Amino acid sequence: MMRKVPLIVILGSTGTGKTKLSLELAERFGGEIISADSMQVYTHLDIATAKATREEQARARHHLLDVTTPAEPFTVTHFRNAALPIIERLLAQAKPPIVVGGTNYYIESLLWDVLVDAQEKQSPGSPLAELKEGELGAMSTVELHKHLAKIDAGSANRIHPNNRRKILRAIEVYQGTGQTLTEKLAEQRGQPGGNRLGGPLRYPHTVLLWLRCNQEVLNARLDARVDGMLEQGLIKELRLFHNTHQGITVQAYTSGVLQTIGYKEFVPYLMKYNQQQDDKIEQYLRTHNYKLPRPEELKEEDSLPEGLHLLRSCCDELKLVTRRYSKKQLKWINNRFLASRDRQVPDLYELDTSDVSAWSQTVYQRAESIIESYQNGDICEIEPMAKREHPGANLDEETSNFCAICERHFVGEYQWSLHLKSNKHKRRKDGQRKREQLSQRQSQGETGEEEAKPRH
């Protein structure tokens, strides 16, 4: 019987060991690794983005690392168009592609037909004149959303009014194709196997491995990773990157590599100090085992280089943001893989990476067994994770609501229902009711006083 060659996808939060497992599986099954990380595509941010080291890259061939610079646009569409031919070539050679991510929408763009190209053959008869790139850039996000509502009411209702990137994307699709994004999504979802999230599954032979870790253990691991980055030369790398790209556009600072976790947190320090101060701090860290002192640990006689407190603050912010991002990745996997009732989702296998000393038994050997069973068409002793029902599964997720009390927009009935039940909304609602009652009583009191005055 012919062995099936699966597409292997390794999912998991930052710091769960995805790189380690990808290398082991590449060596074991003769595969090649495709990075699905939106920041590792850029050059010169190796430490900040936790790229596989040169030694690690020598163990297995890697793809889509260091393929562009911040001066060049690189979107999820660029990623998909670059990654799909690599996957097709590897499968044709009976080599398993090993996708490691990372970035949620990058992975989805490979697994499912969910992207709409903005540049296709122009359809005639667009009812509104095109806006040039400069005109779009000069418009506020509110103005862009109003413009989108004129050409594509469905997308305007589906996209949050503050999400400038998605609003621009919807406008670009209309101007580039003559069709609205809503129309194109309807075509995509109407394909056999399509669903409310987009088109069908692209590769039926797919193995999904989800690396999970106890949150407390993961938090400590992430904090230690940041401390280790300093010793690896993070300050020098960030300074070189900052000096090289100081003239980059404002747009890149608000959406792109300059918003990457690991760089933007250090911008306050990089903007205030220079290379000379970096050297003084580096010398201090070297003599103190790269440990940043906390205020409560300092003594009066301690002499610290200027900027060290700000650098520690930047590191603390990076630790906080990294922990938040890991939780966001966890939520995405739960919602998009385990709770998508009408989506074609391959079996998802959970691997616990909390105990590094037990890695071989609890992670590698289990992953090896899952893949071998799939290749040979055998029943795997390891059960995939059970699917679950999302509480908002039957609700309309493509409608917008505005809360006048809290002055906030919400996309989707599920988020709207959560907001209406939230304590914050209830407190504001009670506060508004009390103010209205007070105002009414004051108004009635003034009227009563006027009626009580004697007439002459």
C-alpha positions in Angstrom: 0.0 0.0 0.0 1.3 3.5 -0.9 2.2 5.5 2.1 0.4 8.9 2.5 2.7 11.9 2.8 0.9 14.4 5.1 1.3 18.1 5.5 2.5 18.5 9.1 1.4 21.6 10.9 2.9 22.4 14.4 0.7 24.9 16.3 1.3 26.4 19.7 1.9 29.5 21.7 5.2 31.3 21.7 7.7 29.3 23.9 6.1 25.9 23.7 8.9 24.2 21.8 7.7 24.4 18.2 11.2 24.9 16.7 12.6 21.9 18.7 9.9 19.5 17.5 10.0 20.7 13.9 13.7 19.9 13.7 13.3 16.5 15.2 10.5 15.6 12.9 12.3 17.0 9.8 15.3 14.8 10.6 13.1 11.8 11.3 10.8 12.0 8.3 13.1 13.7 5.8 10.9 16.8 5.7 11.6 20.5 5.2 10.4 23.4 7.5 8.2 26.3 6.4 8.1 29.2 8.8 4.6 30.6 9.2 5.7 33.6 11.3 4.9 37.1 9.9 8.0 38.6 11.5 10.6 36.0 10.8 10.2 36.8 7.1 12.2 40.0 7.7 16.0 40.2 7.8 18.1 41.3 10.7 15.8 40.6 13.6 17.0 37.1 14.5 17.1 37.4 18.3 14.0 39.6 18.7 11.9 37.2 16.6 13.4 34.0 18.0 14.4 32.6 14.6 16.0 29.2 14.3 19.7 29.7 14.8 22.2 29.0 12.0 23.1 25.7 13.7 19.4 24.7 13.8 18.9 25.7 10.2 21.8 23.5 9.2 20.0 20.5 10.6 17.0 20.8 8.2 16.2 23.1 5.2 14.1 26.1 6.2 11.9 28.2 4.0 10.5 31.8 4.3 13.1 33.1 6.8 14.8 36.4 5.8 12.9 36.8 2.5 12.1 40.5 2.7 13.0 43.9 4.3 10.8 46.4 6.2 11.0 48.7 3.1 9.1 46.1 1.1 5.4 45.2 1.5 4.9 41.6 2.6 1.3 40.6 3.4 -0.4 37.3 4.1 -1.1 37.0 0.3 2.6 37.3 -0.4 3.2 34.6 2.2 0.6 32.2 0.8 1.8 32.7 -2.8 5.4 31.9 -1.7 4.5 29.0 0.5 2.0 27.0 -1.6 4.5 26.2 -4.4 7.0 24.9 -1.8 4.4 22.7 -0.3 3.3 21.3 -3.7 7.0 20.6 -4.6 7.7 18.8 -1.4 4.5 16.7 -1.6 5.4 15.8 -5.2 8.8 14.6 -3.9 7.2 12.6 -1.1 8.8 14.8 1.5 6.5 16.1 4.3 6.3 19.9 4.5 6.4 20.9 8.2 4.7 24.2 8.7 5.6 25.9 12.0 3.6 28.8 13.3 3.3 31.3 14.6 1.0 33.7 12.9 -2.6 32.6 12.9 -3.8 34.0 9.5 -0.6 32.8 7.8 -1.5 29.2 8.8 -5.1 29.6 7.8 -4.1 30.9 4.4 -2.4 27.6 3.7 -4.9 25.2 5.2 -8.0 26.7 3.7 -9.0 28.7 0.7 -9.7 31.8 2.7 -7.9 34.7 0.9 -9.2 37.0 -1.8 -6.8 38.4 -4.3 -7.1 42.2 -4.6 -5.5 42.4 -8.1 -7.4 40.5 -10.8 -8.9 41.5 -14.1 -10.8 44.7 -13.7 -14.5 44.3 -14.3 -16.1 47.3 -16.1 -18.7 49.6 -14.8 -17.6 50.4 -11.2 -20.2 52.9 -10.0 -17.7 55.0 -7.9 -14.5 56.6 -9.1 -11.3 54.9 -7.8 -9.4 56.6 -5.0 -5.6 56.7 -5.5 -3.2 55.4 -3.0 -2.3 58.9 -1.8 -6.0 59.8 -1.4 -6.6 56.6 0.6 -3.6 57.3 2.8 -4.8 60.9 3.5 -8.3 59.8 4.6 -9.1 59.1 8.3 -10.2 55.6 9.3 -13.8 56.9 9.8 -13.8 58.4 6.3 -12.5 55.2 4.8 -15.2 53.2 6.6 -17.9 55.5 5.3 -16.5 55.2 1.8 -16.5 51.4 2.2 -20.2 51.5 3.2 -21.0 53.1 -0.1 -19.3 50.5 -2.2 -19.7 47.4 0.0 -22.2 47.7 2.7 -21.7 44.0 3.7 -18.0 44.5 4.4 -18.6 47.7 6.2 -21.0 45.9 8.5 -18.6 43.0 9.0 -15.4 45.0 9.6 -14.9 47.0 12.8 -14.9 50.8 12.0 -11.4 51.1 13.7 -9.8 48.3 11.7 -8.0 50.4 9.1 -6.1 47.5 7.6 -9.2 45.4 6.8 -11.1 48.5 5.6 -8.4 49.3 3.1 -8.2 45.7 2.0 -11.9 45.6 1.2 -11.6 48.9 -0.8 -8.5 47.5 -2.7 -10.4 44.4 -3.6 -13.3 46.4 -5.1 -11.0 48.8 -6.9 -8.7 46.0 -8.2 -11.4 43.6 -9.3 -14.6 45.5 -9.8 -16.3 43.1 -7.4 -17.0 43.7 -3.7 -15.3 41.6 -1.1 -18.7 40.5 0.1 -19.4 39.0 -3.4 -16.1 37.3 -3.6 -16.5 35.8 -0.1 -19.9 34.5 -1.1 -18.3 32.7 -4.1 -15.6 31.3 -2.0 -17.9 30.0 0.7 -20.2 28.5 -1.9 -17.6 26.1 -3.0 -18.0 22.4 -2.0 -16.7 22.2 1.5 -16.9 25.9 2.0 -18.4 27.5 5.2 -19.0 30.8 6.9 -15.2 31.2 7.5 -14.3 30.8 3.8 -13.5 28.1 1.3 -12.7 24.4 1.7 -9.8 22.6 3.2 -6.8 22.7 0.8 -4.9 19.6 1.8 -7.0 16.7 3.1 -3.9 14.8 4.2 -2.9 17.0 7.1 -1.7 16.3 10.6 -2.2 19.0 13.2 0.0 18.9 16.3 -0.8 21.3 19.1 2.0 22.0 21.6 0.5 23.1 24.9 2.1 24.1 28.2 0.9 24.9 31.7 0.4 28.6 31.7 2.5 29.3 34.9 5.4 27.2 33.4 5.0 29.0 30.1 5.1 32.4 31.7 8.3 31.6 33.5 9.7 30.2 30.3 8.8 33.3 28.3 10.4 35.6 31.0 13.6 33.6 30.9 13.6 33.8 27.1 13.6 37.6 27.2 16.5 37.6 29.8 18.3 35.2 27.5 17.9 37.5 24.5 19.9 40.2 26.3 22.8 37.8 26.6 22.5 36.8 23.0 23.0 40.4 21.9 19.5 41.9 21.6 20.5 45.5 22.3 23.1 45.5 19.5 20.7 43.9 17.1 17.9 46.3 17.9 20.2 49.3 17.6 21.5 48.3 14.2 17.9 47.6 13.0 16.7 50.9 14.4 19.5 53.0 12.8 19.1 51.2 9.5 15.4 51.8 9.2 15.0 55.3 10.8 13.7 56.7 7.5 11.0 54.1 7.1 7.4 55.3 6.5 5.0 56.1 9.2 2.7 53.4 7.9 5.3 50.7 8.6 5.5 52.0 12.2 1.7 51.4 12.6 1.4 48.1 10.7 4.3 46.0 9.8 7.7 44.8 11.1 8.1 47.8 13.3 5.1 46.7 15.3 6.6 43.3 15.9 6.8 42.0 19.4 10.4 42.3 20.4 11.1 45.6 18.6 8.3 48.1 19.3 8.6 47.6 23.1 12.2 49.0 22.9 11.5 52.0 20.7 11.3 54.4 23.8 14.9 53.4 24.8 16.2 53.4 21.2 14.8 56.9 20.5 16.3 58.4 23.7 19.7 56.8 23.8 22.5 56.0 21.3 25.2 53.5 20.6 27.5 55.0 23.2 25.0 54.4 26.0 24.3 50.9 24.7 28.0 50.1 25.2 27.9 51.3 28.8 24.8 49.3 29.6 26.2 46.2 27.8 29.4 46.4 29.9 27.3 46.7 33.1 25.1 43.7 32.1 28.2 41.6 31.2 29.6 42.1 34.7 26.2 41.3 36.3 25.4 38.1 34.4 22.9 40.0 32.2 20.5 40.4 35.1 18.6 43.7 35.1 18.2 44.9 38.7 14.8 45.7 40.1 14.4 48.9 42.2 13.9 46.9 45.5 17.2 45.2 44.9 19.3 48.3 44.6 21.5 49.8 47.3 22.4 53.4 47.8 26.0 52.9 46.7 25.0 51.2 43.4 26.1 53.1 40.4 23.9 52.4 37.3 24.5 53.5 33.8 21.9 56.0 32.5 19.1 54.3 30.6 19.2 51.0 32.5 15.9 51.7 34.2 14.2 52.5 30.9 15.7 49.3 29.3 14.4 47.2 32.2 10.9 48.8 31.7 11.1 47.9 28.0 12.0 44.3 28.9 9.1 44.1 31.4 6.7 45.3 28.7 8.0 42.7 26.3 7.4 40.0 28.9 3.9 41.2 29.4 3.1 41.5 25.7 4.6 38.1 25.0 2.4 36.5 27.7 -0.7 38.2 26.3 0.1 37.1 22.8 0.6 33.5 23.9 -3.0 33.5 25.4 -4.3 35.0 22.2 -2.8 32.2 20.1 -4.4 29.7 22.5 -7.8 31.3 22.1 -7.4 31.2 18.3 -6.6 27.5 18.2 -9.6 26.7 20.4 -12.0 28.8 18.3 -10.8 28.1 14.8 -9.9 24.4 15.1 -11.9 22.9 17.9 -15.1 24.9 17.8 -15.8 25.5 14.0 -18.8 23.3 13.6 -19.2 23.7 9.8 -15.5 23.8 8.9 -13.4 21.0 7.5 -10.8 20.7 10.2 -8.3 17.8 10.3 -7.8 15.9 13.6 -5.9 17.9 16.1 -3.5 16.2 18.5 -2.4 17.7 21.8 1.1 17.4 23.1 2.1 18.6 26.6 5.5 20.4 26.6 5.3 21.5 30.3 8.0 19.1 31.5 11.1 19.5 29.3 12.8 16.5 31.0 10.0 14.2 29.7 10.1 15.7 26.2 11.1 12.5 24.4 8.2 10.5 25.9 5.5 13.1 26.0 6.2 15.1 22.9 8.6 13.6 20.3 7.6 9.9 20.5 3.9 10.7 20.5 4.3 13.0 17.5 6.3 10.3 15.7 3.6 7.7 16.5 0.8 10.0 15.2 2.6 10.6 11.9 3.7 7.0 11.4 0.2 5.8 11.9 -1.2 8.3 9.4 1.4 7.4 6.8 0.7 3.7 7.1 -3.0 4.1 7.3 -3.1 2.5 10.8 -5.3 3.3 13.7 -3.4 5.6 16.1 -3.5 4.7 19.8 -3.4 8.5 20.5 -6.9 10.0 20.3 -7.3 13.4 18.6 -8.9 16.2 20.6 -12.7 16.2 20.8 -14.5 19.0 18.9 -16.7 21.3 20.9 -19.5 23.7 20.3 -18.7 27.5 20.3 -21.3 29.4 22.3 -21.7 31.8 19.4 -21.9 29.1 16.7 -25.5 29.9 15.7 -25.2 33.6 15.9 -24.6 36.1 13.1 -20.9 37.1 13.2 -21.2 39.5 10.3 -23.3 42.2 11.8 -22.3 45.4 13.7 -23.8 47.0 16.8 -22.9 50.3 18.5 -23.4 50.8 22.2 -24.3 54.4 22.7 -23.8 54.0 26.5 -20.2 52.8 26.3 -19.5 54.5 22.9 -18.1 51.3 21.4 -18.6 49.2 18.2 -19.0 45.4 18.3 -18.8 43.1 15.3 -20.8 39.9 15.6 -23.8 39.0 17.8 -21.6 36.9 20.1 -19.3 39.8 21.1 -22.4 42.0 21.3 -24.2 39.6 23.7 -21.0 39.4 25.8 -20.8 43.1 26.1 -24.5 43.5 27.1 -23.9 41.0 29.9 -20.6 42.6 31.1 -20.3 44.3 34.4 -18.7 47.4 32.8 -21.7 47.9 30.6 -24.2 47.3 33.4 -22.4 49.9 35.6 -22.5 52.5 32.9 -26.1 51.7 32.2 -27.0 52.1 35.9 -25.0 55.3 36.1 -26.8 56.7 33.0 -30.2 55.7 34.5 -29.4 57.4 37.8 -28.3 60.6 36.1 -31.5 60.7 34.1 -33.6 60.1 37.2 -31.7 62.9 39.0 -32.1 65.2 36.1 -35.9 64.4 35.9 -36.3 65.0 39.7 -34.5 68.3 39.4 -36.6 69.3 36.5 -39.8 68.4 38.3 -38.6 70.2 41.4 -38.0 73.4 39.5 -41.5 73.2 38.0 -43.1 72.6 41.4 -41.3 75.6 42.9 -42.5 77.8 40.1 -46.1 76.6 40.6 -45.8 77.1 44.4 -44.9 80.8 43.9 -47.8 83.2 44.9 -49.4 85.0 42.0 -49.8 88.8 42.3 
